[in-house]
């Protein structure tokens, strides 16, 4: 009898709750709720989280068409930092209303202090603060929408973990999840600047030492990172790092880079970084080094992932490294102070970390191949984000997480000395240990290059008395003659065959360790893997099971990783010219012996250089033919001329004379019949003609012909850097007694636009 009224009352409550979330207000028509439901007056904003319908039309678990996302998808927040929060629906879904809150984990919203941080409205047409619950954000007007964005300012330090929660109103469905795609959990970060590993333990209580292998998997490829991917020059620089104490920090988020880190970040050179590490003395246990990788990515069946081994102990239990992705302004990946000591006084078994690039704060470039532009003043190290710059190859207008460019795997392969871990060893711990009889760490200098060890020889004893067996390796190259190369022979105790009825089942072996890098950097080589004896036979004799396997491997013939030991680049030479455009070169020397094979690295670089422009002297045309004599009798003169082809530039020699004359005499004139006035007139005429011929630029009439005026100068042949202009004078009328040479068309040339480009 009571079921129908109760159902009717709950239907009214549902409709009111939908209206509540759509409008952000409490409606007076909302019916009285049962005692087990909270009302707006019960406690601050707790009624928001309880405004969830019951039954088939209510809460839905496991859907994925709606998502609440924080820019960069961080797992931790930095107190006081601002984050972009996006609520969106995937096509074809949409929503009409929404509510956003940020609750401290473990609180239900009954009190004001239950809420963490503050929201900031980006677009007032999309969102507003809820009238009856100021910490909450809701829609401004109910309408169809597929996404909204707001800023969230993280709370102060000490606030703990926070739950960002969203509710969605779509038609008559309200979706409000405690977990899943509409809830984002973020915990307070430590003192590190941005996403980093946890702060290392202040003190390590582990005993003995541990040996690790770190393997670097570069995933930076055109397939995963297609935007502006540099096809020709992509590479990873030589990796450099160390196992070290808490008193030494190679690099860290929020800190400034050292000169060594700067040279790795900008130039890909580990030389200065290694020098800084070795100067730390006892603060460093092992220097970690791997070769550069050209190109940045190749399939693992073509080129094995590079790896290196290192050790840690109680005081030097942290591990850091970095490598540059090139070309780039100052972008790197790496680990900073990764702690390999556990709180249980043991050694970490395995670390797997995906890596995104970080900015060293020394160059302002935003693309892979941006020109060098130093950052002044220098900035702190920070991870790149997908919203740094629209031209960035990692840019995403949605603010999504950057696809990792690399993965690093750190595996423990051995422990030595007495261990004191509180938690007992499991099977994996035992498998990873090297047998107690294993020799001490290989102290082979990096400048000594050996072949692989040969198989063990037969035992020197053919009886059950103890004997020795031997293996050998060949010294292929000694790169530094001042550093001695250690033994090339190795011995171990043994007994003759048949001295033990060994049951194979009593000899327990570990799993195989991952394959080593290929022995050749190019072409065909071999790679190997090892395993260790977990349990020896009861009679104490050696196991006959193989502890090492080898197999062929091939590396791309076009790779650029042939071992080369090179000197630093020399200084640039002087420019090849004393003025104008030239070239300059710099060189480096190959130090490694030819036995290692051909080195394809560049040994000489050439670049253009520019000095002040060279002086350009005046250039003249050839002399014209001599003119006819200016007199038909008596003394006269001949004239010839030449033109300026190019005016002097940049301090060149000035132009010489353009006109020459010489005297001429045809015959004596009969002057008897001339009176003094006539002789005077002829003398003045001769003087005028001489003056007129001296002014060649203005002459428009030559002996025997009449010339047209000079044409206008044509356009310059160049806009800058020195061009030429021309103008012409052509014959207008030829007289009967005109000479062919005197009525030729004339041309003048001059320089123009001589300013540098």
Secondary structure, DSSP 4 states (H G I P E B T S, - for coil): --HHHHHHHHHHHHHHHHHHHHHSS--TTPPPPPTTS--TTSSTTHHHHT----STTS---S--SEEEEETT--SEE-TT-EEEEEEEE-TT--BSEEEEEEEETT--SSSGGGB-SEEEES-TTTEEEETTEEEEEEESS---BSEEEEEEEPPPTT---EEEEEEEEETTEEEE-SSSTTEEEEEE--SSSSS-PPPPPSS----SEEEEEEEEEE---TTTS-TT--TTT-EEPPEEEEEE-TT--S--TTS---HHHHHHHHH---HHHHHHHHTTGGGEEEEEEE--EESS---TTTSPPPEEEEEE-SS--EEEEEEEEES-SSEEEEEEEEE-B-TTSSB--EEEEEE--EE-SSB---STTPPP-B-SS----EE--TTS-TTSTT--TT-PPPPPSEEEEEEEEEEES----SSPP-HHHHHHSPPTTSPPPP---TTEEE-PPPPPPPPS-SSSS-EEEEEE--EEEES-TTS----SEEEEEE--TTS----GGG-EEPPPPPPPPPS-SSEEEEEEEE--EEE--TT-PPP-S-SEEEEEEEE-TT-S-S---BPPPPPPPPPSSSSSEEEEEEE--B-S-GGG----S--EEEEEEE-SPPPB--EEPPPPPPPPPS-SSSEEEEEEE--EEE--BTTPPPP--SEEEEEEE------TT--HHHHHHHHHHHHHHHHHHH-TTT--EETTEEEPPPPPPPPPS-SSS-EEEEEEE-EEEE-TT--TGGG--EEEEEEE--S--
